Amino acid sequence: MVKFHMSELKYIKHYHPDTQAQVHALIKNDKLSEHILSKYPYSHNIRTDKALFSYIMDYKNEHMKKSDPLSKALYDGKVQTFNALGTHRFISRVQGGKLKAKNEIRVAPIFKSMPEEFLRMIVVHELAHFKEKEHNKAFYKLCEYMEPSYHQLEFDLRLYLTQIDLAGKLY
C-alpha cells in the first residue's frame, strides 16, 4: 500500500472535500488503479507527431471547421504535466508584406501512453482555445459541445495523474 498525505493530491485539491475523501479511500484501499483501469482499460496508438496532427485535424474538421487553421501539432517534452498538459500557441509572423497567423498545439508526451479518451480531452481543451482564449463559461461550453463527457474525462485524467504520482504508469 502506498502511503501519502491528503495534501499530496495536487491534481484534485480544488475539488470538494467529499470528492477528495472518496479518492483518498480508493488510494487507502489500493483501488485507484483498478478504478481507472476498469473505466479506461486500453491506451491508444497515436504515438507520433504526424499521427497526432492527423488526429487533431480530424477532430477539428468535425467540430470546428470554420476556426483558424492548425499549422502544427506535436508531443513536446517541454510541456510540464502539473503546470500544463498541453499548450496552444498563436504565432503571428510577417512574411513579405503580409501578417501570417499560425496555430500550434503541443501535448505533453505522457499522453502517448494514455487512454485515447484522455488524449481527446486535452485535444478538445486546446482546440477550444482557438475560439476562446480564457477559461470562462463560453470556453467550457465549447469543450462540452465537442466532448459531452469533458468534465468527467478531466476528473478521471486527474485521478490517472494522481495514480502515476503515487505508483507509476498504468499502461
Backbone as CSV, one residue per row, in Angstrom:
resi,resn,N_x,N_y,N_z,CA_x,CA_y,CA_z,C_x,C_y,C_z
1,MET,0.841,-1.182,0.000,0.000,0.000,0.000,0.885,1.245,0.000
2,VAL,0.483,2.239,-0.780,1.226,3.492,-0.887,0.768,4.426,0.232
3,LYS,1.731,5.006,0.947,1.384,5.972,1.988,1.503,7.374,1.410
4,PHE,0.565,8.225,1.770,0.580,9.599,1.292,-0.230,10.450,2.251
5,HIS,-0.160,11.739,2.046,-0.930,12.693,2.825,-1.917,13.367,1.886
6,MET,-3.079,13.747,2.387,-4.107,14.384,1.549,-3.563,15.588,0.781
7,SER,-2.596,16.301,1.356,-2.047,17.480,0.674,-1.298,17.091,-0.599
8,GLU,-0.967,15.805,-0.747,-0.262,15.349,-1.943,-1.194,15.156,-3.140
9,LEU,-2.483,15.324,-2.938,-3.438,15.151,-4.025,-3.553,16.442,-4.841
10,LYS,-2.429,16.850,-5.429,-2.355,18.161,-6.096,-3.288,18.293,-7.294
11,TYR,-3.601,17.184,-7.960,-4.439,17.277,-9.146,-5.914,17.427,-8.817
12,ILE,-6.307,17.132,-7.587,-7.716,17.252,-7.213,-7.930,18.174,-6.019
13,LYS,-6.934,18.968,-5.696,-7.016,19.806,-4.500,-8.124,20.859,-4.562
14,HIS,-8.620,21.188,-5.746,-9.665,22.200,-5.874,-11.071,21.592,-5.880
15,TYR,-11.149,20.263,-5.758,-12.447,19.610,-5.717,-13.005,19.633,-4.295
16,HIS,-14.269,19.389,-4.187,-14.957,19.379,-2.903,-14.294,18.362,-1.952
17,PRO,-14.228,18.672,-0.660,-13.611,17.748,0.303,-14.213,16.336,0.294
18,ASP,-15.506,16.216,0.025,-16.116,14.882,-0.056,-15.539,14.081,-1.226
19,THR,-15.329,14.755,-2.338,-14.734,14.099,-3.500,-13.307,13.686,-3.182
20,GLN,-12.555,14.573,-2.551,-11.182,14.239,-2.158,-11.161,13.046,-1.204
21,ALA,-12.124,12.985,-0.303,-12.190,11.872,0.647,-12.461,10.553,-0.072
22,GLN,-13.297,10.589,-1.103,-13.566,9.376,-1.881,-12.299,8.897,-2.594
23,VAL,-11.553,9.836,-3.143,-10.291,9.484,-3.794,-9.316,8.937,-2.761
24,HIS,-9.258,9.572,-1.619,-8.384,9.106,-0.531,-8.734,7.663,-0.159
25,ALA,-10.033,7.349,-0.068,-10.456,5.986,0.269,-10.010,4.988,-0.801
26,LEU,-10.120,5.366,-2.069,-9.650,4.488,-3.145,-8.148,4.217,-2.998
27,ILE,-7.400,5.258,-2.692,-5.951,5.117,-2.541,-5.631,4.266,-1.315
28,LYS,-6.285,4.570,-0.221,-6.037,3.844,1.031,-6.300,2.347,0.875
29,ASN,-7.333,2.019,0.098,-7.691,0.613,-0.129,-6.989,0.017,-1.347
30,ASP,-6.032,0.775,-1.884,-5.266,0.333,-3.049,-6.175,-0.029,-4.230
31,LYS,-7.176,0.816,-4.473,-8.164,0.558,-5.519,-8.181,1.620,-6.620
32,LEU,-7.326,2.633,-6.519,-7.375,3.709,-7.510,-7.014,3.208,-8.905
33,SER,-5.941,2.458,-9.027,-5.559,1.969,-10.363,-6.625,1.029,-10.917
34,GLU,-7.200,0.190,-10.063,-8.270,-0.717,-10.501,-9.471,0.081,-11.008
35,HIS,-9.808,1.151,-10.289,-10.914,2.014,-10.691,-10.653,2.631,-12.071
36,ILE,-9.471,3.154,-12.270,-9.128,3.795,-13.547,-9.114,2.772,-14.676
37,LEU,-8.460,1.643,-14.438,-8.349,0.623,-15.487,-9.701,-0.003,-15.845
38,SER,-10.637,-0.014,-14.906,-11.965,-0.554,-15.221,-12.714,0.365,-16.184
39,LYS,-12.449,1.655,-16.107,-13.097,2.620,-17.000,-12.339,2.820,-18.306
40,TYR,-11.016,2.722,-18.231,-10.162,3.009,-19.391,-9.092,1.917,-19.495
41,PRO,-9.467,0.754,-20.017,-8.528,-0.380,-19.991,-7.413,-0.341,-21.044
42,TYR,-7.531,0.511,-22.047,-6.562,0.465,-23.139,-5.933,1.824,-23.421
43,SER,-4.678,1.796,-23.827,-4.041,3.014,-24.307,-4.229,3.071,-25.827
44,HIS,-4.014,4.231,-26.394,-4.190,4.417,-27.844,-2.871,4.140,-28.573
45,ASN,-2.903,4.242,-29.886,-1.686,4.021,-30.677,-1.262,5.268,-31.451
46,ILE,-1.651,6.436,-30.975,-1.293,7.703,-31.621,0.018,8.162,-30.988
47,ARG,1.124,7.656,-31.504,2.416,7.834,-30.839,3.335,8.863,-31.513
48,THR,3.101,9.161,-32.775,3.995,10.068,-33.495,3.353,11.445,-33.644
49,ASP,4.186,12.438,-33.906,3.667,13.789,-34.135,2.759,13.826,-35.361
50,LYS,3.109,13.064,-36.381,2.290,13.019,-37.597,0.906,12.439,-37.296
51,ALA,0.863,11.352,-36.525,-0.411,10.744,-36.153,-1.221,11.693,-35.264
52,LEU,-0.545,12.414,-34.374,-1.217,13.374,-33.501,-1.827,14.500,-34.335
53,PHE,-1.060,15.042,-35.274,-1.560,16.108,-36.140,-2.814,15.642,-36.885
54,SER,-2.767,14.445,-37.435,-3.898,13.890,-38.169,-5.114,13.717,-37.252
55,TYR,-4.877,13.213,-36.062,-5.948,13.013,-35.075,-6.612,14.351,-34.727
56,ILE,-5.807,15.363,-34.471,-6.341,16.674,-34.114,-7.082,17.298,-35.299
57,MET,-6.521,17.166,-36.495,-7.184,17.719,-37.680,-8.547,17.061,-37.900
58,ASP,-8.631,15.749,-37.723,-9.918,15.062,-37.873,-10.933,15.619,-36.884
59,TYR,-10.511,15.811,-35.654,-11.400,16.340,-34.628,-11.783,17.789,-34.928
60,LYS,-10.816,18.580,-35.353,-11.073,19.978,-35.696,-12.057,20.069,-36.865
61,ASN,-11.833,19.264,-37.891,-12.708,19.297,-39.061,-14.125,18.849,-38.737
62,GLU,-14.258,17.975,-37.763,-15.581,17.512,-37.366,-16.332,18.561,-36.545
63,HIS,-15.633,19.286,-35.674,-16.300,20.160,-34.715,-16.058,21.654,-34.905
64,MET,-14.983,22.015,-35.601,-14.623,23.439,-35.697,-14.115,23.793,-37.094
65,LYS,-14.889,23.463,-38.097,-14.464,23.665,-39.480,-14.089,25.110,-39.794
66,LYS,-14.808,26.051,-39.220,-14.614,27.454,-39.575,-13.580,28.165,-38.704
67,SER,-12.950,27.459,-37.794,-11.951,28.103,-36.930,-10.633,28.274,-37.680
68,ASP,-9.735,28.992,-37.073,-8.423,29.217,-37.665,-7.743,27.889,-37.978
69,PRO,-6.894,27.849,-39.004,-6.216,26.595,-39.357,-5.171,26.191,-38.314
70,LEU,-4.918,24.909,-38.254,-3.882,24.357,-37.385,-2.620,24.182,-38.227
71,SER,-1.519,24.769,-37.784,-0.268,24.697,-38.532,0.614,23.548,-38.070
72,LYS,0.561,23.264,-36.767,1.476,22.273,-36.221,0.860,21.642,-34.979
73,ALA,1.113,20.353,-34.799,0.723,19.644,-33.576,1.820,18.629,-33.280
74,LEU,2.233,18.591,-32.030,3.296,17.661,-31.675,3.295,17.347,-30.188
75,TYR,3.928,16.222,-29.871,4.216,15.890,-28.476,5.474,16.671,-28.113
76,ASP,5.398,17.442,-27.047,6.501,18.326,-26.689,6.958,18.036,-25.263
77,GLY,8.187,17.593,-25.122,8.757,17.277,-23.821,8.883,18.476,-22.905
78,LYS,8.754,19.677,-23.448,8.847,20.879,-22.616,7.537,21.192,-21.901
79,VAL,6.463,20.527,-22.298,5.177,20.726,-21.634,5.220,19.936,-20.332
80,GLN,5.110,20.637,-19.219,5.195,20.015,-17.899,3.815,19.545,-17.462
81,THR,3.733,18.333,-16.970,2.455,17.722,-16.633,1.664,18.507,-15.595
82,PHE,2.282,18.973,-14.515,1.489,19.638,-13.480,1.031,21.024,-13.920
83,ASN,1.897,21.785,-14.540,1.548,23.145,-14.930,0.619,23.187,-16.142
84,ALA,0.855,22.321,-17.105,0.032,22.281,-18.304,0.141,20.896,-18.922
85,LEU,-0.970,20.421,-19.426,-0.979,19.118,-20.095,-0.816,19.286,-21.598
86,GLY,-1.138,20.463,-22.040,-0.987,20.809,-23.440,-0.944,22.319,-23.538
87,THR,-0.505,22.817,-24.664,-0.487,24.262,-24.861,-0.988,24.583,-26.260
88,HIS,-1.542,25.758,-26.371,-1.962,26.289,-27.657,-1.171,27.560,-27.873
89,ARG,-0.526,27.660,-29.003,0.238,28.869,-29.322,-0.340,29.509,-30.566
90,PHE,-0.518,30.792,-30.481,-0.928,31.588,-31.621,0.268,32.450,-31.971
91,ILE,0.825,32.217,-33.135,2.049,32.910,-33.537,1.743,33.778,-34.759
92,SER,2.107,35.031,-34.672,1.966,35.939,-35.815,3.351,36.256,-36.358
93,ARG,3.501,36.122,-37.653,4.779,36.424,-38.302,4.524,37.288,-39.531
94,VAL,5.449,38.173,-39.787,5.381,38.961,-41.007,6.144,38.199,-42.083
95,GLN,5.436,37.900,-43.168,6.061,37.237,-44.311,5.794,38.102,-45.530
96,GLY,6.870,38.714,-46.033,6.695,39.683,-47.113,5.957,40.884,-46.552
97,GLY,4.892,41.290,-47.191,4.107,42.412,-46.701,2.861,41.975,-45.952
98,LYS,2.743,40.665,-45.666,1.534,40.147,-45.039,1.824,39.604,-43.646
99,LEU,0.801,39.678,-42.813,0.884,39.098,-41.478,0.283,37.698,-41.535
100,LYS,1.062,36.683,-41.200,0.616,35.292,-41.212,0.418,34.817,-39.786
101,ALA,-0.717,34.223,-39.529,-1.016,33.677,-38.202,-0.916,32.155,-38.255
102,LYS,-0.319,31.596,-37.233,-0.182,30.140,-37.151,-0.640,29.686,-35.776
103,ASN,-1.385,28.600,-35.775,-1.827,27.983,-34.531,-1.087,26.666,-34.353
104,GLU,-0.573,26.464,-33.150,0.134,25.226,-32.828,-0.472,24.629,-31.573
105,ILE,-0.531,23.323,-31.534,-0.924,22.609,-30.322,0.223,21.692,-29.936
106,ARG,0.627,21.785,-28.684,1.693,20.942,-28.144,1.113,20.167,-26.972
107,VAL,1.379,18.876,-26.964,0.806,17.976,-25.971,1.929,17.311,-25.194
108,ALA,1.748,17.170,-23.889,2.746,16.502,-23.050,2.943,15.062,-23.521
109,PRO,4.191,14.595,-23.583,4.475,13.240,-24.073,3.822,12.129,-23.254
110,ILE,3.441,12.403,-22.032,2.781,11.390,-21.210,1.498,10.895,-21.876
111,PHE,0.908,11.725,-22.747,-0.320,11.341,-23.432,-0.104,10.259,-24.490
112,LYS,1.147,9.993,-24.841,1.425,8.928,-25.818,0.971,7.564,-25.319
113,SER,0.991,7.371,-24.012,0.681,6.050,-23.466,-0.592,6.044,-22.617
114,MET,-1.423,7.040,-22.778,-2.673,7.116,-22.021,-3.835,6.591,-22.856
115,PRO,-4.973,6.411,-22.214,-6.177,6.066,-22.980,-6.529,7.179,-23.960
116,GLU,-7.125,6.809,-25.063,-7.497,7.761,-26.100,-8.453,8.821,-25.560
117,GLU,-9.302,8.455,-24.623,-10.251,9.417,-24.061,-9.540,10.612,-23.430
118,PHE,-8.399,10.375,-22.776,-7.664,11.475,-22.147,-6.969,12.339,-23.196
119,LEU,-6.456,11.704,-24.236,-5.870,12.476,-25.333,-6.949,13.338,-25.979
120,ARG,-8.105,12.757,-26.206,-9.213,13.506,-26.805,-9.597,14.699,-25.928
121,MET,-9.614,14.512,-24.617,-9.971,15.599,-23.707,-8.985,16.758,-23.837
122,ILE,-7.686,16.465,-23.889,-6.705,17.548,-23.984,-6.755,18.205,-25.365
123,VAL,-7.037,17.432,-26.395,-7.187,17.987,-27.744,-8.384,18.932,-27.784
124,VAL,-9.498,18.516,-27.219,-10.686,19.366,-27.162,-10.363,20.656,-26.416
125,HIS,-9.672,20.537,-25.302,-9.303,21.702,-24.500,-8.475,22.693,-25.326
126,GLU,-7.458,22.184,-26.002,-6.592,23.076,-26.779,-7.297,23.632,-28.008
127,LEU,-8.139,22.835,-28.655,-8.899,23.353,-29.795,-9.865,24.452,-29.359
128,ALA,-10.444,24.316,-28.185,-11.371,25.341,-27.692,-10.668,26.694,-27.558
129,HIS,-9.359,26.669,-27.315,-8.606,27.924,-27.223,-8.500,28.632,-28.573
130,PHE,-8.795,27.961,-29.672,-8.813,28.631,-30.968,-9.869,29.738,-30.958
131,LYS,-10.983,29.488,-30.279,-12.081,30.461,-30.245,-12.146,31.232,-28.938
132,GLU,-11.826,30.587,-27.835,-11.917,31.214,-26.518,-10.548,31.149,-25.849
133,LYS,-9.933,32.281,-25.643,-8.580,32.307,-25.074,-8.574,32.047,-23.570
134,GLU,-9.626,32.473,-22.885,-9.700,32.342,-21.423,-10.510,31.115,-21.035
135,HIS,-10.268,30.620,-19.828,-11.053,29.527,-19.272,-12.310,30.111,-18.635
136,ASN,-13.268,30.446,-19.472,-14.504,31.052,-18.992,-15.687,30.143,-19.338
137,LYS,-16.887,30.625,-19.069,-18.090,29.821,-19.308,-18.204,29.419,-20.790
138,ALA,-17.933,30.343,-21.685,-18.016,30.047,-23.123,-16.990,28.987,-23.523
139,PHE,-15.808,29.047,-22.922,-14.759,28.061,-23.199,-15.244,26.657,-22.828
140,TYR,-15.748,26.501,-21.611,-16.176,25.180,-21.158,-17.430,24.699,-21.888
141,LYS,-18.278,25.629,-22.305,-19.437,25.253,-23.107,-18.983,24.685,-24.456
142,LEU,-17.969,25.292,-25.044,-17.410,24.787,-26.298,-16.766,23.416,-26.103
143,CYS,-16.046,23.248,-24.999,-15.455,21.932,-24.691,-16.542,20.865,-24.588
144,GLU,-17.632,21.191,-23.903,-18.734,20.231,-23.738,-19.445,19.958,-25.061
145,TYR,-19.489,20.957,-25.939,-20.073,20.745,-27.264,-19.253,19.707,-28.039
146,MET,-17.940,19.860,-27.997,-17.071,18.933,-28.734,-16.967,17.576,-28.056
147,GLU,-17.025,17.564,-26.730,-16.902,16.321,-25.964,-17.865,16.401,-24.780
148,PRO,-19.077,15.823,-24.919,-20.069,15.922,-23.844,-19.574,15.407,-22.481
149,SER,-18.637,14.490,-22.465,-18.093,13.953,-21.205,-16.840,14.698,-20.756
150,TYR,-16.645,15.909,-21.250,-15.411,16.641,-20.993,-15.061,16.708,-19.506
151,HIS,-15.978,17.112,-18.664,-15.666,17.307,-17.243,-15.351,15.982,-16.547
152,GLN,-16.070,14.924,-16.911,-15.773,13.614,-16.330,-14.394,13.141,-16.776
153,LEU,-14.079,13.335,-18.037,-12.759,12.936,-18.538,-11.650,13.734,-17.861
154,GLU,-11.896,15.025,-17.643,-10.890,15.842,-16.967,-10.661,15.329,-15.541
155,PHE,-11.734,15.015,-14.843,-11.599,14.492,-13.479,-10.870,13.142,-13.483
156,ASP,-11.268,12.259,-14.386,-10.628,10.942,-14.451,-9.152,11.053,-14.830
157,LEU,-8.827,12.011,-15.673,-7.427,12.258,-16.005,-6.667,12.686,-14.758
158,ARG,-7.288,13.512,-13.939,-6.653,13.939,-12.687,-6.422,12.743,-11.761
159,LEU,-7.361,11.795,-11.752,-7.171,10.571,-10.966,-6.002,9.763,-11.529
160,TYR,-5.943,9.671,-12.837,-4.854,8.945,-13.507,-3.502,9.558,-13.144
161,LEU,-3.413,10.877,-13.204,-2.161,11.561,-12.871,-1.800,11.379,-11.396
162,THR,-2.807,11.342,-10.539,-2.574,11.079,-9.120,-1.984,9.685,-8.946
163,GLN,-2.549,8.712,-9.649,-2.041,7.335,-9.559,-0.596,7.249,-10.059
164,ILE,-0.283,7.963,-11.113,1.091,7.968,-11.625,2.036,8.539,-10.574
165,ASP,1.620,9.629,-9.921,2.446,10.221,-8.881,2.690,9.231,-7.735
166,LEU,1.666,8.449,-7.425,1.770,7.528,-6.294,2.533,6.249,-6.614
167,ALA,2.328,5.719,-7.807,2.871,4.376,-8.071,3.486,4.175,-9.456
168,GLY,3.438,5.169,-10.312,4.000,4.994,-11.653,2.918,4.758,-12.686
169,LYS,3.341,4.486,-13.907,2.430,4.344,-15.038,1.489,3.151,-14.884
170,LEU,0.328,3.276,-15.527,-0.668,2.208,-15.531,-0.565,1.331,-16.769
171,TYR,-0.113,1.897,-17.862,-0.117,1.160,-19.134,1.296,0.866,-19.555
